[in-house]
Amino acid sequence: MDTLKPRDAQDVEQAVAAAIAAEQPLEIVGLGSKRAIGQPMATNALLDLSALNAVVNYEPNELIITVQAGAPLEDVLSLIDSRNQQLAFEPIDSSALLGTAAQRGSIGGMIASGLAGPRRIKAGAARDHLLGAEAVSGFGELFKTGGKVVKNVTGYDLCKLLAGSWGTLAVMTEVTLKVMPKPEAERTLLLRGLDDVAAGRAMTAALGSPYDVSGAAHLPGSALRGAGGALGAIGKPEQSMTLLRLEGTATSAAHRAGSLAHLLAGYGAAELLEDTSSAAAWAEIRDVIPFAADGPRALWPIWRIVCPPAVGGAFGQALARDSQGEVIYDWGGGLIWAALPPVVDANAGVLRKRVEAIGGHAMLIRAPEHTRSAVDVFHPQPAGVAALNARVKQSFDPKHILNRGRMVRGTAS
């Protein structure tokens, strides 16, 4: 495979223009941590953005940072952590889940994938923290969108389109992000032994309370089988755990945790996790560590299902029972990670019929390449939405030069 390694945005512009002229599709890569997600692409040219790794500007007092798209996410997190700040949407580290090298990927990959962690229910998605971007379109033209303030949209908000586009619309070269202060303390209430439906009701009650819950997750006991690390340390064999996180000043978090425990007394006595143990548990939930590629479900396909939280518990419980698989709930039941026993189509046909019946969608996160070639990795869209997406793609990349075929099966050739 030919590898192009641009040094700046102008190099990217030239590389894309040359690819257009040669009608040669490009695979866009930052640090490659998520290359195994999506439909397999048919290309022999790689655009490697890892040299675009500078921090262009960081203004802690203004809560903004501008970095090049190839900058390692780990380095950026370390930098803002030194000023007691964070990316509030909790970007996922997919390395354990995918079985890749232990690194969190690039800033551009983080935005292109749009995968957010447990705090999404409070802080919003990755796109909500993207203030501006510089990118090269599939016309080979450099453009800028957004800026350095939150309310700067006139006309189309192109930032929202770039986030979650998996590199199929434009090659991001630089992004400006909103950062937020880290909370002084966190407390997590731990309820044991609830079934999936009861846990869903408890999470709904917590999220509907005035106590500002920033994380709500449920792990059935079977999903914790063989778990080590932070979750293994607080777990008990074959007993489910429901976790509810509260953040803020130490006094506020402790007071709200006590009040929430009283509110949820009907679901059982709540245990309390503080600061370090709480943070470690939520990091493993964020990164779906119970389904890690080096664990007991290494060969199982992993699905990411987004659905209405009110029906998440019943849906996941039935799915796990009927498929003999395992599930983990995040976002108060609105996000379900499902590990299903390996079959030819990764259970795509049956799973998607069920998901559509409850108004959700399912994305295949981990599966062998031959499986990803045979099924739709991203949930098939209704005809009207698919036509709109095709028009958007046409307006950014008419020759399908950028990550051709990654999101739609059958378009790689």
N, C-alpha and C positions, 0 to 999 in steps of 0.2 A: 504494500500500500504506500502510495506517495504521501509524504507528510509535509505540510506547509506550516511554518512556525513564524507568524508575523510578529514584528517588534512593536508596532503601534497601530493606531486606527487606519492610517493611510495604507499600511501594508495589507490590512484586512480588506480594505476597499479594492485594492489592486487584485488581491487573490480571488475575491468573489467575481470581479469583472472578468478575469481570465477564465474562471470556471464557466461563466455564462457563455463566453465566446466559444469555448470548447465543448459546451453542453455536457460538462462533467459535474455530476452532483458531488457535494461536499458533506462529509460527516463533521459536525461541529463538536469539538471537545474542549473542556476546560482542563480538569485533572482526571477525567474519565471515570469518576466514581459511580456514575449511573448509566454507563454504556449498556449494561445488561437489561435496562428497562426499555420497553417499547418494541415495535416490530423490527425484525432484522432489516438492515438497510443494504441495498445493492450499490456499493460505491467502492472505488479503489483510491480515493483521495481523502485525506484527513486534514482538517484545519485545526491546528493545535494552538489554543489561546493562552497556554500556560506562561508565556513570556510577558503577557499583559497583566502584571501582578502587583502594580504599585498602588499605594494609598495616595490618592490625588489630593484629598483635603479632608481633615477631620476637625470639626468644631464641636467639642463636647458641650459647651455652654448653649449652643443652638440645637443640640441633639440631632445632628446630621453628619453623615460620612459619605464621601465620594471615593470609590475605588474602581480600579480596572477589573474587568469581568473575570480574568484568569487568576485573581488573587485568591490564595487558599483561605477558605472559610475559617479554618482553625486559627490562622494568624490574625484575621480581622476580629474574631471573637476574643482572642487574647488581648488585642489592643484596646478594644472598648471595655473589656472587663477591668483593665488597669485603671479606668476612670469610673469604675462601678456602674457601667452601663451594659445593655444587652440588646439583642434583637428579640423583641417581645414575643414574636410568633413561634419561637423555639424551632428553628430549622432542624430537620431530621438528619441524623448520621446513619446512612443506609449501609455502611460497610459490613456490619455484622449480619444484617438481613440478607445481603447479596453475596456475602462471602468474598468481598474484595479487600484490597489492602486497607489497613486501618488509617484512613484519612477521610476528612469530611467533605472533600470535593471543593469546588470553586464557588465564588460568589455568583458568577453567571449561571452555573449549573443549579445553584440554589433557587434563583429567580425563575429560570427556565422550567424547572420541575414544579415549583410552587407547592412543595410538600411542607406542611406546617405541623407542629407538634401539639401537645395537649392544651396550651394556652390559647389556641385559635378561638376557642369558645368565648374568650374575653377580649383578646387583643386583635383578632382578625387574621386574615391570611397574609401570605408573603406579599401579594399585590398591594395590600393596604399600606405597606411600609416602603414601597418603591415610589420615591418622589420624582425621579427623573432618570433618563437613560440616554446613552449615545449608542447608536447601532448602525450596521450596514444592511440595507435591504437586499432582496433578491434581484434588484435592478443594478446592484453594485454601487449604490449611492449612500453616503454617510448622512444620517439625520439625527436630530436631537428631539427629545420629547420630555415634557415636564420641566421641573426646575428644582429649586432648593427650599420651597415652601409648600405647605400641605395644600392650600387652596390656589391652584395655579392652572386649572383646566379650562381651556377655551376650545370648544369643538370636541373632536374625538380624544379620548384618554388613551393614548397608545400604550402607556405603561401597563394598563390593565390587560391589553392584548398580549404583550410580551411575556408577562408573568403566566407561567403554565403552558406556554406554547411549545416547549421542548425543542427550541431552536429551529422551528420550521418556518418562522416568519422573518426573522432577521438575526444577524450575528451581533449580539451585544458586546460592546467594547468597554463601556464604562457605565456604572450605575450610581445613583445617589439614594441613600437609604435613611430612613428615620430610625434613630436609636432611642431607647428609653432607659430611665434609671432602674437599676436592679432593686428589688424589694429588700428591705432591711432583714426581714425574717420570713420564714414560711413554716406552716404547720399543716399536717395532713391527718385527717381522721381516717381510721381504718376500721371497716366493718367486716366481720367474718361470717361465712356460711350462707350468704344470700344466694338464691338461685338467680338466673339471668333476668327474669321478669321483675322480681322484687328489687333487684339491684337497679334496674332501670327506673322504677318508681322512686327509689331513694335518691338517685342522681337527679331526677327531675325535680324532686322536692328541694334538694340542695341548690340547684341552679335557679330555681324560682324564688329562693329566699333572699332576704336583704343582706346576706353575709358575704357577697362578692367572691364567689367560688371561682378559682382560676384553673381548676383541673378536676375532671370527674371521669374515673375509669373503673372498669370491672374486669377481673381476671378469674374465670372459672377455675376450680381446683384442678381439673384435668389439663388445662393449658399450662399449669405450673409444674407439671411432672418433669422432674429432672432439672428444674431451674436452680441456678446458682446465683452468685452475685448478690445485689441488694434485695431483689425480690425473693430469692431463695432464703435469705437471712431472716426476713420477716414473715415468710410464708410457712404454712403447715401442710403436711401431706394431704393431698386431695381435698383441701378446704379452700373455697373461693375467697377472694379479697375484693372489696370495694373501697376505692381511695378517693378522697375529696380534699383538694388543696386550697388553702387560704394563704394569701401573701399580704405583706404590708409592714408597718412598724411592728416590733415585737409585742407591744401592748395590744395593739389592734388585732393582730393575727391570733393571739392567744384568747382574747375576749370573744372574737367571732367563732373560733373553734369550739369554745365552750357552749356558746349559744346554739351553734349548729348541732352539736352532739345532743343537746337537750331536745331540739326539734326532731331529730331522727331517732329518738329513744325507742320508738316502736319497732325499729329495725334491728335492735340489739345494742349492746354497750360498745361504744366506740373507743378504740385505742388511739393514742396520739403519737405521731412521728414528728420529730423536730429537725429543722435545718438540714444538717448533713445527711442523715438517714432518709429524710423526706426527699431531698434533691436527688440522691442516688436512685431512689425508687422511680421517680418521675423520669429521669434520664433513660432508664431501661424500658419504661412504658413508651416513651417517645420513639425509641429506636427499635421497638418490637423485639427485644432481646429473647423472650421465650421461644420465638420462632427463628432464631439465628441459624445461619447456614452450617455451623459446626455443631449443632445440637441434635436432639433425637428426631427432628422433623426436617433434616437437611435436604431430603429428596422430595419434599412435599411442595407443590405450587403454593404461592402466597397471594391472596387476593386482598385488595383494599376496597372496601364497600362503604359508600356514603349513603345514608338513608335517613328518614325522619326519626329523630331520637325516640319518639313515643312508641314506635313499633320495633326498635332495634333489638330489645331483649328477646321478644317472642320470635323474631326472624332468626337471630343468631342461634338461639336455643334449638329451633327446629332444623336449621342448617347443619349444626354440629351433630345432632342426633341422626339425621337421615343420611349424612355423608360419612359418618364416623370420623369427622374432622375435629378441629379445635378452633375456638374463636377467642378474641380479646376485644374488649370494648373501650373506646376513648370518646371524647367529646360528648359525654353524657349519654352514650348509646348511639350517637349520630355517625360515628366512625367505627367500623368493624374490620379488624384484621382477621382473615380466615386462612388457616392452613388446612388444605384438603388432601386426602390420600391421592397419590399420582394415578391418573388415568390418561387415556390418549388425548382428550381435549381439555384436560385440567378441570373438568366439570363445568366448562364454560356454558354449554347449552342449558343445563338444568339451572345453574346458578343465576344466569341472567334473566331467565323467565321469572324466577322468584323475586329478584331484585326489582324488575320493572313493575311487578304487581304491587309493590309498596312505594313506588315512586322514587326509587334510588338508582344508583349506578355502580358498576363494579369494574375495577381496573386490575389486570394481572400484573403484579409487581415482580414476582420471581417465578421463572420457569425455564427449562432448557430452550435453546434456540429453535429446535425443531418444533416444539410446542408453540412457541411464540410465532412461528411462521404459519402455523395451521389454524390459529384462532385469532380473534380480535383482542389485542392487548387492552386498548381503550374501549370503553363501552360504545357500541354502535349508536349513532345519533338518529333521531327522527328525521325524516326526509327534509323538512323545512329548515331545521337547524343545520343539517349537513350541507344543504345548498348555500346557506348564509356563510358557513365556515369556508366553503370552497371559494366564494367570492372574496372573502377576506384574504385567503391564501393567494388568490390571483392578483390582488391589489398590492401584495408585498413581494411575492416571489412567483411570477407567472411561469417560469420555466422549471419550477420545482427543483431548484439547485440545492437548497438548504435542507439537510436531514430528510431527504426524499424518502417517503414511505415509512417514517418512524411512527406516525400516529394513525395512519389509515392503511389497512392491509390491502395489498394488491396494487399499490401505487409506487413500489420501489423500482420498477423497471422503466 
